[in-house]
Amino acid sequence: MIIEHLIFGIGIALLVGLASRKLTGEDHSWIITASAFSPDIDIVVDILHWLLYGTVGGFMVEGVAFHGSFHNVGSLFLYAAIVAVALRPMGIPFLESFGLAALGFGAHLVEDGLTTCIPGYAYLWPLSYAELGLFILPWERDLLGLANTETLLLAIALVAFAAAIRTGIEGSAWIQRNALYRLARSTLMTE
């Protein structure tokens, strides 16, 4: 569900970037979009564990999955603190980058909580080990095996809504100031 995380992150970043620009004069909302992927770093841990310990005699060992182990508020606060410390030398205030990183990470958790990923994740760890989830949206990947159509449509609607609000308030000038736009443009211009 990588595509959905990216698009949800962009939608939330557009709205938060509008508020951030009005309050601080800066728009560091790209941190939200980048952080929307962060809980899935546990997939790397999963792969490394499988490569190191996952097979015995050519057969997979049962119960060696870690995916979901970073999908909780404990990891959210740790991740946000690491990002805030790492971005401080770039001149981004600690509390701002902490909040934006937490929002991106949280957006991932909320989106996962909406889908029917059975069982759910222990989102409230370390406060609770209960596996939770709202299970409103389907989890199957029915769009080329990459994304779920309903979740993707909801994410695209969020981006369209956020872009319309931001354009209505700031005009189209916000697009050229946006870090993602500048990155995409510089990438396309170099090729």
N, CA and C atoms as a LAMMPS dump frame, in Angstrom:
ITEM: TIMESTEP
0
ITEM: NUMBER OF ATOMS
573
ITEM: BOX BOUNDS ff ff ff
-5.0000000000000000e+02 5.0000000000000000e+02
-5.0000000000000000e+02 5.0000000000000000e+02
-5.0000000000000000e+02 5.0000000000000000e+02
ITEM: ATOMS id mol type element x y z
1 1 1 N 0.822 -1.192 0
2 1 2 C 0 0 0
3 1 3 C 0.864 1.252 0
4 2 1 N 1.996 1.15 -0.609
5 2 2 C 2.944 2.263 -0.666
6 2 3 C 2.347 3.464 -1.393
7 3 1 N 1.66 3.223 -2.502
8 3 2 C 1.104 4.327 -3.283
9 3 3 C 0.108 5.126 -2.451
10 4 1 N -0.748 4.416 -1.713
11 4 2 C -1.738 5.102 -0.886
12 4 3 C -1.076 5.94 0.203
13 5 1 N -0.016 5.409 0.815
14 5 2 C 0.684 6.169 1.856
15 5 3 C 1.265 7.455 1.283
16 6 1 N 1.847 7.366 0.098
17 6 2 C 2.411 8.552 -0.552
18 6 3 C 1.328 9.598 -0.809
19 7 1 N 0.218 9.19 -1.369
20 7 2 C -0.817 10.155 -1.741
21 7 3 C -1.52 10.719 -0.514
22 8 1 N -1.794 9.9 0.494
23 8 2 C -2.349 10.43 1.745
24 8 3 C -1.381 11.431 2.367
25 9 1 N -0.096 11.104 2.354
26 9 2 C 0.91 12.017 2.901
27 9 3 C 0.931 13.348 2.176
28 10 1 N 0.806 13.314 0.852
29 10 2 C 0.783 14.548 0.074
30 10 3 C -0.454 15.371 0.423
31 11 1 N -1.61 14.722 0.533
32 11 2 C -2.846 15.449 0.87
33 11 3 C -2.763 16.142 2.217
34 12 1 N -2.261 15.447 3.204
35 12 2 C -2.129 16.04 4.537
36 12 3 C -1.061 17.132 4.518
37 13 1 N 0.022 16.898 3.78
38 13 2 C 1.086 17.902 3.683
39 13 3 C 0.587 19.187 3.039
40 14 1 N -0.288 19.086 2.06
41 14 2 C -0.831 20.297 1.418
42 14 3 C -1.614 21.139 2.419
43 15 1 N -2.449 20.489 3.215
44 15 2 C -3.235 21.231 4.204
45 15 3 C -2.367 21.802 5.315
46 16 1 N -1.459 21 5.832
47 16 2 C -0.587 21.462 6.914
48 16 3 C 0.377 22.53 6.399
49 17 1 N 0.839 22.382 5.157
50 17 2 C 1.721 23.377 4.569
51 17 3 C 1.058 24.739 4.463
52 18 1 N -0.233 24.748 4.173
53 18 2 C -0.982 26.005 4.129
54 18 3 C -0.974 26.682 5.492
55 19 1 N -1.306 25.918 6.522
56 19 2 C -1.321 26.473 7.876
57 19 3 C 0.085 26.881 8.318
58 20 1 N 1.066 26.043 8.02
59 20 2 C 2.447 26.323 8.41
60 20 3 C 2.957 27.598 7.746
61 21 1 N 2.654 27.77 6.485
62 21 2 C 3.095 28.962 5.755
63 21 3 C 2.472 30.222 6.348
64 22 1 N 1.213 30.128 6.74
65 22 2 C 0.537 31.285 7.321
66 22 3 C 1.097 31.617 8.707
67 23 1 N 1.439 30.596 9.484
68 23 2 C 1.915 30.811 10.855
69 23 3 C 3.391 31.181 10.935
70 24 1 N 4.234 30.468 10.17
71 24 2 C 5.676 30.649 10.314
72 24 3 C 6.346 31.28 9.108
73 25 1 N 5.645 31.353 7.977
74 25 2 C 6.251 31.878 6.767
75 25 3 C 7.063 30.835 6.017
76 26 1 N 7.206 29.649 6.575
77 26 2 C 7.951 28.551 5.955
78 26 3 C 6.999 27.386 5.701
79 27 1 N 7.349 26.564 4.729
80 27 2 C 6.552 25.371 4.436
81 27 3 C 7.485 24.17 4.359
82 28 1 N 7.595 23.469 5.463
83 28 2 C 8.43 22.271 5.532
84 28 3 C 7.564 21.01 5.512
85 29 1 N 6.416 21.105 4.852
86 29 2 C 5.472 19.989 4.877
87 29 3 C 5.973 18.762 4.124
88 30 1 N 7.058 18.875 3.38
89 30 2 C 7.648 17.714 2.723
90 30 3 C 8.037 16.646 3.746
91 31 1 N 8.259 17.076 4.973
92 31 2 C 8.615 16.134 6.041
93 31 3 C 7.466 15.153 6.272
94 32 1 N 6.232 15.632 6.152
95 32 2 C 5.065 14.767 6.327
96 32 3 C 5.05 13.683 5.263
97 33 1 N 5.238 14.085 4.008
98 33 2 C 5.207 13.121 2.904
99 33 3 C 6.32 12.088 3.06
100 34 1 N 7.505 12.537 3.406
101 34 2 C 8.629 11.606 3.596
102 34 3 C 8.379 10.671 4.773
103 35 1 N 7.737 11.176 5.817
104 35 2 C 7.499 10.378 7.016
105 35 3 C 6.335 9.414 6.867
106 36 1 N 5.529 9.589 5.842
107 36 2 C 4.381 8.703 5.655
108 36 3 C 4.806 7.263 5.358
109 37 1 N 6.04 7.064 4.948
110 37 2 C 6.549 5.722 4.673
111 37 3 C 7.246 5.086 5.874
112 38 1 N 7.627 5.877 6.847
113 38 2 C 8.534 5.432 7.903
114 38 3 C 8.09 4.214 8.701
115 39 1 N 6.814 4.014 9.026
116 39 2 C 6.49 2.803 9.784
117 39 3 C 6.807 1.508 9.032
118 40 1 N 6.864 1.564 7.72
119 40 2 C 7.139 0.352 6.955
120 40 3 C 8.615 -0.002 6.895
121 41 1 N 9.449 0.701 7.634
122 41 2 C 10.867 0.331 7.719
123 41 3 C 10.996 -1.065 8.333
124 42 1 N 9.957 -1.501 9.042
125 42 2 C 9.997 -2.838 9.628
126 42 3 C 10.019 -3.93 8.565
127 43 1 N 9.652 -3.618 7.327
128 43 2 C 9.765 -4.589 6.237
129 43 3 C 11.229 -4.932 6.004
130 44 1 N 12.109 -3.943 6.12
131 44 2 C 13.545 -4.182 5.968
132 44 3 C 14.018 -5.122 7.076
133 45 1 N 13.544 -4.89 8.296
134 45 2 C 13.894 -5.764 9.414
135 45 3 C 13.384 -7.17 9.14
136 46 1 N 12.177 -7.273 8.594
137 46 2 C 11.592 -8.563 8.22
138 46 3 C 12.491 -9.303 7.234
139 47 1 N 12.912 -8.613 6.19
140 47 2 C 13.73 -9.237 5.152
141 47 3 C 15.085 -9.657 5.717
142 48 1 N 15.711 -8.779 6.501
143 48 2 C 17.003 -9.134 7.103
144 48 3 C 16.869 -10.332 8.037
145 49 1 N 15.812 -10.352 8.837
146 49 2 C 15.605 -11.477 9.749
147 49 3 C 15.383 -12.76 8.967
148 50 1 N 14.603 -12.682 7.903
149 50 2 C 14.356 -13.863 7.087
150 50 3 C 15.657 -14.35 6.448
151 51 1 N 16.465 -13.408 5.93
152 51 2 C 17.724 -13.802 5.307
153 51 3 C 18.681 -14.445 6.307
154 52 1 N 18.698 -13.914 7.54
155 52 2 C 19.637 -14.429 8.535
156 52 3 C 19.13 -15.669 9.254
157 53 1 N 17.814 -15.665 9.609
158 53 2 C 17.313 -16.735 10.482
159 53 3 C 16.057 -17.419 9.977
160 54 1 N 15.498 -16.967 8.887
161 54 2 C 14.15 -17.377 8.498
162 54 3 C 13.995 -18.751 7.914
163 55 1 N 15.044 -19.35 7.43
164 55 2 C 14.885 -20.674 6.847
165 55 3 C 15.704 -21.69 7.627
166 56 1 N 15.124 -22.862 7.762
167 56 2 C 15.823 -23.98 8.389
168 56 3 C 15.646 -25.164 7.451
169 57 1 N 16.712 -25.62 6.851
170 57 2 C 16.623 -26.731 5.912
171 57 3 C 15.803 -26.378 4.675
172 58 1 N 15.788 -25.096 4.297
173 58 2 C 15.058 -24.696 3.106
174 58 3 C 13.601 -24.368 3.345
175 59 1 N 13.11 -24.489 4.579
176 59 2 C 11.715 -24.189 4.875
177 59 3 C 11.629 -22.936 5.749
178 60 1 N 10.608 -22.146 5.508
179 60 2 C 10.404 -20.948 6.336
180 60 3 C 10.062 -21.347 7.764
181 61 1 N 10.645 -20.658 8.706
182 61 2 C 10.32 -20.856 10.107
183 61 3 C 9.033 -20.08 10.38
184 62 1 N 8.086 -20.701 11.039
185 62 2 C 6.808 -20.05 11.343
186 62 3 C 7.013 -18.924 12.344
187 63 1 N 6.292 -17.846 12.16
188 63 2 C 6.264 -16.765 13.135
189 63 3 C 7.488 -15.866 13.148
190 64 1 N 8.126 -15.66 12.01
191 64 2 C 9.28 -14.77 11.999
192 64 3 C 8.965 -13.455 11.292
193 65 1 N 7.742 -12.986 11.39
194 65 2 C 7.36 -11.732 10.739
195 65 3 C 7.418 -10.585 11.736
196 66 1 N 8.035 -9.481 11.329
197 66 2 C 8.12 -8.294 12.157
198 66 3 C 7.241 -7.165 11.633
199 67 1 N 6.67 -7.328 10.42
200 67 2 C 5.893 -6.232 9.851
201 67 3 C 4.77 -5.851 10.803
202 68 1 N 4.691 -4.57 11.069
203 68 2 C 3.718 -4.062 12.029
204 68 3 C 4.336 -3.725 13.361
205 69 1 N 5.58 -4.167 13.576
206 69 2 C 6.204 -3.92 14.878
207 69 3 C 6.546 -2.454 15.098
208 70 1 N 6.651 -1.647 14.039
209 70 2 C 6.899 -0.215 14.186
210 70 3 C 5.622 0.599 14.033
211 71 1 N 4.487 -0.043 13.882
212 71 2 C 3.21 0.636 13.678
213 71 3 C 2.557 0.925 15.029
214 72 1 N 3.161 1.829 15.807
215 72 2 C 2.635 2.149 17.128
216 72 3 C 3.101 3.533 17.572
217 73 1 N 2.473 4.05 18.62
218 73 2 C 2.793 5.404 19.08
219 73 3 C 4.176 5.488 19.713
220 74 1 N 4.665 4.409 20.275
221 74 2 C 6.025 4.414 20.825
222 74 3 C 7.048 4.68 19.731
223 75 1 N 6.911 3.977 18.614
224 75 2 C 7.809 4.192 17.48
225 75 3 C 7.596 5.561 16.864
226 76 1 N 6.353 6.053 16.863
227 76 2 C 6.054 7.384 16.333
228 76 3 C 6.865 8.449 17.062
229 77 1 N 6.839 8.427 18.394
230 77 2 C 7.571 9.44 19.154
231 77 3 C 9.081 9.3 18.987
232 78 1 N 9.575 8.078 18.951
233 78 2 C 11.006 7.859 18.743
234 78 3 C 11.423 8.365 17.36
235 79 1 N 10.666 8.008 16.34
236 79 2 C 10.973 8.452 14.979
237 79 3 C 10.943 9.984 14.877
238 80 1 N 9.892 10.603 15.412
239 80 2 C 9.765 12.063 15.335
240 80 3 C 10.938 12.756 16.034
241 81 1 N 11.385 12.211 17.155
242 81 2 C 12.523 12.797 17.87
243 81 3 C 13.809 12.665 17.053
244 82 1 N 14.018 11.507 16.429
245 82 2 C 15.218 11.309 15.601
246 82 3 C 15.219 12.268 14.42
247 83 1 N 14.072 12.409 13.761
248 83 2 C 13.972 13.331 12.622
249 83 3 C 14.221 14.764 13.067
250 84 1 N 13.634 15.155 14.188
251 84 2 C 13.795 16.528 14.685
252 84 3 C 15.257 16.836 14.997
253 85 1 N 15.951 15.892 15.59
254 85 2 C 17.376 16.092 15.873
255 85 3 C 18.172 16.134 14.566
256 86 1 N 17.844 15.274 13.611
257 86 2 C 18.574 15.227 12.345
258 86 3 C 18.351 16.483 11.502
259 87 1 N 17.158 17.071 11.573
260 87 2 C 16.865 18.247 10.746
261 87 3 C 17.234 19.566 11.42
262 88 1 N 17.582 19.533 12.671
263 88 2 C 17.944 20.761 13.393
264 88 3 C 19.118 21.496 12.746
265 89 1 N 20.174 20.8 12.293
266 89 2 C 21.272 21.518 11.634
267 89 3 C 20.856 22.204 10.327
268 90 1 N 19.739 21.797 9.723
269 90 2 C 19.244 22.434 8.503
270 90 3 C 18.476 23.715 8.81
271 91 1 N 18.355 24.046 10.099
272 91 2 C 17.664 25.268 10.486
273 91 3 C 16.178 25.101 10.707
274 92 1 N 15.689 23.881 10.682
275 92 2 C 14.268 23.64 10.937
276 92 3 C 14.097 23.476 12.443
277 93 1 N 13.241 24.277 13.062
278 93 2 C 13.067 24.192 14.51
279 93 3 C 12.657 22.786 14.97
280 94 1 N 13.17 22.398 16.137
281 94 2 C 12.946 21.059 16.667
282 94 3 C 11.46 20.727 16.761
283 95 1 N 10.672 21.589 17.391
284 95 2 C 9.253 21.287 17.578
285 95 3 C 8.498 21.205 16.257
286 96 1 N 8.882 22.028 15.301
287 96 2 C 8.211 21.984 13.999
288 96 3 C 8.488 20.664 13.281
289 97 1 N 9.749 20.282 13.194
290 97 2 C 10.073 19.032 12.506
291 97 3 C 9.555 17.828 13.279
292 98 1 N 9.559 17.899 14.612
293 98 2 C 8.996 16.819 15.424
294 98 3 C 7.514 16.656 15.1
295 99 1 N 6.773 17.755 15.089
296 99 2 C 5.34 17.704 14.809
297 99 3 C 5.04 17.223 13.403
298 100 1 N 5.794 17.698 12.419
299 100 2 C 5.556 17.286 11.033
300 100 3 C 5.904 15.816 10.821
301 101 1 N 6.993 15.351 11.406
302 101 2 C 7.359 13.936 11.296
303 101 3 C 6.316 13.059 11.982
304 102 1 N 5.837 13.501 13.131
305 102 2 C 4.793 12.742 13.837
306 102 3 C 3.502 12.709 13.024
307 103 1 N 3.158 13.81 12.359
308 103 2 C 1.958 13.831 11.515
309 103 3 C 2.074 12.854 10.348
310 104 1 N 3.212 12.819 9.692
311 104 2 C 3.406 11.888 8.586
312 104 3 C 3.343 10.446 9.04
313 105 1 N 4.026 10.148 10.128
314 105 2 C 4.011 8.803 10.7
315 105 3 C 2.589 8.438 11.109
316 106 1 N 1.906 9.387 11.77
317 106 2 C 0.53 9.16 12.209
318 106 3 C -0.429 8.961 11.053
319 107 1 N -0.2 9.667 9.934
320 107 2 C -1.048 9.486 8.753
321 107 3 C -0.967 8.044 8.259
322 108 1 N 0.225 7.481 8.291
323 108 2 C 0.41 6.084 7.902
324 108 3 C -0.389 5.16 8.836
325 109 1 N -0.298 5.418 10.133
326 109 2 C -1.008 4.588 11.101
327 109 3 C -2.524 4.685 10.92
328 110 1 N -3.014 5.905 10.695
329 110 2 C -4.462 6.091 10.507
330 110 3 C -4.921 5.364 9.256
331 111 1 N -4.171 5.504 8.176
332 111 2 C -4.566 4.818 6.942
333 111 3 C -4.564 3.31 7.131
334 112 1 N -3.537 2.768 7.779
335 112 2 C -3.512 1.333 8.046
336 112 3 C -4.66 0.923 8.959
337 113 1 N -5.02 1.774 9.9
338 113 2 C -6.126 1.471 10.803
339 113 3 C -7.472 1.437 10.106
340 114 1 N -7.595 2.149 8.994
341 114 2 C -8.846 2.159 8.236
342 114 3 C -9.044 0.899 7.408
343 115 1 N -7.95 0.224 7.058
344 115 2 C -8.056 -0.933 6.182
345 115 3 C -8.296 -2.215 6.971
346 116 1 N -8.744 -3.217 6.265
347 116 2 C -9.065 -4.491 6.904
348 116 3 C -7.849 -5.396 6.977
349 117 1 N -6.792 -4.895 7.539
350 117 2 C -5.576 -5.685 7.727
351 117 3 C -5.776 -6.525 8.988
352 118 1 N -6.083 -7.8 8.822
353 118 2 C -6.405 -8.67 9.943
354 118 3 C -5.173 -9.495 10.276
355 119 1 N -4.717 -9.65 11.485
356 119 2 C -5.183 -8.829 12.606
357 119 3 C -4.628 -7.421 12.495
358 120 1 N -5.156 -6.54 13.29
359 120 2 C -4.683 -5.157 13.294
360 120 3 C -3.314 -5.079 13.947
361 121 1 N -2.851 -3.883 14.141
362 121 2 C -1.558 -3.671 14.784
363 121 3 C -1.785 -3.171 16.208
364 122 1 N -0.769 -3.312 17.042
365 122 2 C -0.83 -2.811 18.415
366 122 3 C -0.458 -1.326 18.391
367 123 1 N -1.352 -0.509 17.824
368 123 2 C -1.083 0.91 17.607
369 123 3 C -0.756 1.663 18.895
370 124 1 N -1.312 1.262 20.004
371 124 2 C -1.138 2.005 21.252
372 124 3 C 0.041 1.524 22.092
373 125 1 N 0.86 0.618 21.561
374 125 2 C 2.024 0.166 22.311
375 125 3 C 2.915 1.375 22.589
376 126 1 N 3.443 1.549 23.758
377 126 2 C 3.59 0.662 24.901
378 126 3 C 2.451 0.746 25.915
379 127 1 N 1.406 1.506 25.618
380 127 2 C 0.285 1.622 26.549
381 127 3 C -0.596 0.386 26.548
382 128 1 N -0.717 -0.279 25.414
383 128 2 C -1.567 -1.457 25.29
384 128 3 C -1.01 -2.357 24.196
385 129 1 N -1.169 -3.652 24.385
386 129 2 C -0.749 -4.622 23.384
387 129 3 C -1.913 -5.07 22.51
388 130 1 N -3.098 -4.503 22.709
389 130 2 C -4.28 -4.893 21.948
390 130 3 C -4.098 -4.547 20.474
391 131 1 N -4.431 -5.492 19.614
392 131 2 C -4.356 -5.252 18.178
393 131 3 C -5.653 -4.595 17.74
394 132 1 N -5.517 -3.389 17.194
395 132 2 C -6.675 -2.574 16.87
396 132 3 C -6.774 -2.329 15.371
397 133 1 N -7.901 -1.798 14.973
398 133 2 C -8.13 -1.413 13.588
399 133 3 C -9.608 -1.13 13.399
400 134 1 N -9.918 -0.214 12.499
401 134 2 C -11.319 0.111 12.218
402 134 3 C -11.889 -0.788 11.131
403 135 1 N -11.043 -1.27 10.241
404 135 2 C -11.415 -2.217 9.197
405 135 3 C -12.568 -1.715 8.335
406 136 1 N -12.508 -0.456 7.924
407 136 2 C -13.557 0.148 7.096
408 136 3 C -13.287 -0.08 5.616
409 137 1 N -12.038 0.088 5.203
410 137 2 C -11.674 -0.044 3.794
411 137 3 C -11.089 -1.422 3.527
412 138 1 N -11.304 -1.946 2.317
413 138 2 C -10.736 -3.267 1.994
414 138 3 C -9.222 -3.208 1.891
415 139 1 N -8.577 -4.339 2.113
416 139 2 C -7.116 -4.399 2.124
417 139 3 C -6.533 -4.996 0.846
418 140 1 N -7.327 -5.711 0.066
419 140 2 C -6.777 -6.381 -1.108
420 140 3 C -6.208 -5.382 -2.102
421 141 1 N -5.179 -5.826 -2.803
422 141 2 C -4.514 -4.974 -3.796
423 141 3 C -5.102 -5.313 -5.161
424 142 1 N -6.101 -4.552 -5.544
425 142 2 C -6.812 -4.864 -6.773
426 142 3 C -6.444 -3.954 -7.942
427 143 1 N -5.527 -3.037 -7.764
428 143 2 C -5.08 -2.167 -8.84
429 143 3 C -3.657 -2.566 -9.219
430 144 1 N -3.544 -3.436 -10.21
431 144 2 C -2.254 -3.945 -10.698
432 144 3 C -1.436 -4.614 -9.596
433 145 1 N -2.084 -5.078 -8.553
434 145 2 C -1.391 -5.712 -7.441
435 145 3 C -0.602 -4.752 -6.577
436 146 1 N -0.764 -3.438 -6.808
437 146 2 C 0.012 -2.432 -6.09
438 146 3 C -0.804 -1.658 -5.071
439 147 1 N -2.075 -1.463 -5.332
440 147 2 C -2.864 -0.576 -4.487
441 147 3 C -4.307 -1.068 -4.42
442 148 1 N -5.002 -0.6 -3.413
443 148 2 C -6.426 -0.868 -3.29
444 148 3 C -7.188 0.314 -3.884
445 149 1 N -8.135 0.044 -4.757
446 149 2 C -8.834 1.095 -5.487
447 149 3 C -9.566 2.055 -4.569
448 150 1 N -10.315 1.537 -3.586
449 150 2 C -11.095 2.406 -2.699
450 150 3 C -10.203 3.318 -1.871
451 151 1 N -9.144 2.761 -1.314
452 151 2 C -8.221 3.551 -0.506
453 151 3 C -7.513 4.594 -1.369
454 152 1 N -7.115 4.194 -2.563
455 152 2 C -6.442 5.114 -3.471
456 152 3 C -7.379 6.255 -3.888
457 153 1 N -8.637 5.955 -4.175
458 153 2 C -9.6 6.997 -4.542
459 153 3 C -9.824 7.968 -3.397
460 154 1 N -9.879 7.459 -2.169
461 154 2 C -10.02 8.326 -1.003
462 154 3 C -8.805 9.246 -0.861
463 155 1 N -7.62 8.697 -1.093
464 155 2 C -6.392 9.495 -1.011
465 155 3 C -6.356 10.562 -2.1
466 156 1 N -6.736 10.207 -3.313
467 156 2 C -6.756 11.173 -4.407
468 156 3 C -7.779 12.269 -4.131
469 157 1 N -8.927 11.902 -3.574
470 157 2 C -9.941 12.908 -3.214
471 157 3 C -9.397 13.867 -2.163
472 158 1 N -8.627 13.348 -1.199
473 158 2 C -8.019 14.206 -0.184
474 158 3 C -7.04 15.197 -0.823
475 159 1 N -6.213 14.725 -1.753
476 159 2 C -5.257 15.609 -2.427
477 159 3 C -5.991 16.671 -3.241
478 160 1 N -7.031 16.275 -3.97
479 160 2 C -7.792 17.246 -4.774
480 160 3 C -8.455 18.29 -3.877
481 161 1 N -9.019 17.839 -2.765
482 161 2 C -9.658 18.743 -1.811
483 161 3 C -8.64 19.712 -1.219
484 162 1 N -7.503 19.176 -0.793
485 162 2 C -6.448 20.014 -0.194
486 162 3 C -5.89 21.007 -1.206
487 163 1 N -5.665 20.558 -2.443
488 163 2 C -5.136 21.45 -3.476
489 163 3 C -6.149 22.548 -3.807
490 164 1 N -7.426 22.203 -3.834
491 164 2 C -8.456 23.21 -4.124
492 164 3 C -8.523 24.26 -3.019
493 165 1 N -8.465 23.817 -1.773
494 165 2 C -8.491 24.762 -0.651
495 165 3 C -7.256 25.655 -0.688
496 166 1 N -6.106 25.053 -0.881
497 166 2 C -4.866 25.839 -0.882
498 166 3 C -4.825 26.817 -2.054
499 167 1 N -5.289 26.392 -3.219
500 167 2 C -5.323 27.279 -4.377
501 167 3 C -6.327 28.401 -4.161
502 168 1 N -7.452 28.076 -3.545
503 168 2 C -8.45 29.095 -3.254
504 168 3 C -7.945 30.162 -2.295
505 169 1 N -7.114 29.773 -1.361
506 169 2 C -6.603 30.716 -0.354
507 169 3 C -5.341 31.428 -0.828
508 170 1 N -4.394 30.684 -1.408
509 170 2 C -3.094 31.253 -1.769
510 170 3 C -2.923 31.551 -3.255
511 171 1 N -3.847 31.092 -4.073
512 171 2 C -3.648 31.203 -5.51
513 171 3 C -2.703 30.102 -5.976
514 172 1 N -2.323 30.12 -7.225
515 172 2 C -1.479 29.048 -7.752
516 172 3 C 0.002 29.212 -7.424
517 173 1 N 0.386 30.303 -6.811
518 173 2 C 1.804 30.537 -6.494
519 173 3 C 2.357 29.507 -5.513
520 174 1 N 1.518 28.891 -4.698
521 174 2 C 1.997 27.913 -3.723
522 174 3 C 2.639 26.71 -4.415
523 175 1 N 2.226 26.426 -5.643
524 175 2 C 2.746 25.254 -6.342
525 175 3 C 4.238 25.417 -6.612
526 176 1 N 4.659 26.584 -7.082
527 176 2 C 6.071 26.806 -7.365
528 176 3 C 6.914 26.872 -6.096
529 177 1 N 6.31 27.223 -4.972
530 177 2 C 7.06 27.274 -3.699
531 177 3 C 7.172 25.906 -3.05
532 178 1 N 6.383 24.946 -3.475
533 178 2 C 6.322 23.641 -2.842
534 178 3 C 7.592 22.847 -3.124
535 179 1 N 8.151 22.236 -2.085
536 179 2 C 9.405 21.483 -2.208
537 179 3 C 9.253 20.282 -3.126
538 180 1 N 8.117 19.591 -3.086
539 180 2 C 7.925 18.431 -3.954
540 180 3 C 7.881 18.852 -5.418
541 181 1 N 7.267 19.993 -5.697
542 181 2 C 7.216 20.507 -7.064
543 181 3 C 8.623 20.841 -7.553
544 182 1 N 9.392 21.518 -6.719
545 182 2 C 10.757 21.884 -7.112
546 182 3 C 11.623 20.653 -7.341
547 183 1 N 11.45 19.635 -6.498
548 183 2 C 12.207 18.391 -6.659
549 183 3 C 11.831 17.698 -7.963
550 184 1 N 10.549 17.58 -8.235
551 184 2 C 10.096 16.93 -9.469
552 184 3 C 10.574 17.705 -10.688
553 185 1 N 10.493 19.012 -10.624
554 185 2 C 10.907 19.842 -11.765
555 185 3 C 12.41 19.725 -12.013
556 186 1 N 13.205 19.758 -10.938
557 186 2 C 14.656 19.651 -11.129
558 186 3 C 15.03 18.26 -11.629
559 187 1 N 14.324 17.23 -11.23
560 187 2 C 14.593 15.886 -11.698
561 187 3 C 14.267 15.755 -13.181
562 188 1 N 13.133 16.307 -13.574
563 188 2 C 12.732 16.221 -14.979
564 188 3 C 13.598 17.098 -15.881
565 189 1 N 14.06 18.212 -15.361
566 189 2 C 14.872 19.129 -16.162
567 189 3 C 16.27 18.586 -16.417
568 190 1 N 16.787 17.709 -15.545
569 190 2 C 18.136 17.186 -15.703
570 190 3 C 18.184 16.036 -16.685
571 191 1 N 17.025 15.459 -17.002
572 191 2 C 17.035 14.304 -17.915
573 191 3 C 16.927 14.709 -19.34
